[in-house]
Amino acid sequence: NFIFLSRDWNKDRDTITRTFQGLWTAQKKPSFWMVLFPEGTRFSEIKLKEAQQFCLARSLPLPRNVLVPRLKGFTSSLEHLR
């Protein structure tokens, strides 16, 4: 199964919660692989420039070939795995 997110945290939080609740009700200790794409989207020159502006505004290292990881979904997933 895949979790497709909309990049709207209010919607995505509920999607992540429902997905992990479904895993726990299906099995007591589910066994699975979790693969994350922390950039949250496909790479493009426009998105790279936006990521660089985001980093400049927050005094973060400037990315040159990747986008800035998006952490809310990742941390929410980890919380549900505990």
Backbone torsions as a table, in degrees:
resi	resn	phi	psi	omega
1	ASN	NA	153.0	179.4
2	PHE	-121.5	149.8	172.8
3	ILE	-108.8	113.4	177.3
4	PHE	-99.9	126.4	-176.5
5	LEU	-109.1	159.5	-175.3
6	SER	-105.0	-1.7	-176.1
7	ARG	68.6	21.9	172.8
8	ASP	-118.8	106.4	-170.8
9	TRP	-57.7	-35.4	-179.9
10	ASN	-61.2	-37.9	177.6
11	LYS	-80.6	-43.4	-174.0
12	ASP	-66.3	-35.1	178.3
13	ARG	-57.5	-45.5	179.2
14	ASP	-66.6	-38.9	179.0
15	THR	-62.4	-45.2	-180.0
16	ILE	-64.6	-45.0	-179.8
17	THR	-61.0	-48.1	179.7
18	ARG	-60.9	-40.4	-178.5
19	THR	-64.0	-47.5	-178.7
20	PHE	-70.7	-33.8	175.2
21	GLN	-63.2	-38.0	177.4
22	GLY	-64.3	-36.7	177.3
23	LEU	-64.2	-44.2	-176.3
24	TRP	-71.2	-31.0	179.3
25	THR	-79.3	-25.1	179.9
26	ALA	-72.4	-35.4	-178.7
27	GLN	-145.5	153.2	177.1
28	LYS	-68.0	-49.9	177.8
29	LYS	-128.1	86.8	-177.1
30	PRO	-67.0	148.5	176.6
31	SER	-114.1	123.3	-178.0
32	PHE	-159.9	165.6	172.9
33	TRP	-104.1	139.7	176.7
34	MET	-119.7	122.1	178.5
35	VAL	-115.3	127.7	-179.8
36	LEU	-116.8	145.7	172.4
37	PHE	-115.5	87.9	-169.0
38	PRO	-66.5	-13.9	178.3
39	GLU	-70.8	-24.2	175.6
40	GLY	79.2	-0.9	-178.2
41	THR	-167.3	177.0	176.4
42	ARG	-82.0	148.5	-179.2
43	PHE	-73.7	135.4	171.3
44	SER	-148.8	162.5	179.7
45	GLU	-62.6	-38.1	179.6
46	ILE	-64.1	-45.7	-179.3
47	LYS	-67.9	-32.3	175.7
48	LEU	-64.0	-44.3	179.1
49	LYS	-62.7	-39.2	177.2
50	GLU	-64.5	-41.3	178.4
51	ALA	-63.6	-40.0	179.4
52	GLN	-66.5	-39.2	176.8
53	GLN	-64.5	-41.4	177.1
54	PHE	-57.9	-46.1	-178.6
55	CYS	-67.9	-41.5	178.3
56	LEU	-60.2	-42.3	-178.3
57	ALA	-66.4	-23.2	-176.9
58	ARG	-113.1	12.2	179.9
59	SER	55.5	40.9	176.6
60	LEU	-98.8	160.7	176.0
61	PRO	-58.7	141.5	-176.9
62	LEU	-83.5	119.0	177.7
63	PRO	-75.2	146.0	178.1
64	ARG	-114.7	-29.3	-174.6
65	ASN	-129.6	2.0	-178.5
66	VAL	-138.9	167.1	175.1
67	LEU	-96.1	163.9	179.7
68	VAL	-73.6	130.6	178.8
69	PRO	-61.8	144.9	176.7
70	ARG	-102.0	123.1	-166.5
71	LEU	-103.2	-16.5	-176.0
72	LYS	-60.7	-48.0	-180.0
73	GLY	-64.0	-38.3	178.7
74	PHE	-63.6	-50.0	-178.4
75	THR	-67.4	-35.6	176.5
76	SER	-63.5	-41.7	178.3
77	SER	-62.2	-44.0	179.0
78	LEU	-62.5	-40.0	178.3
79	GLU	-60.6	-39.3	-179.6
80	HIS	-72.9	-21.6	-179.9
81	LEU	-81.1	-14.2	-178.6
82	ARG	-74.8	NA	NA
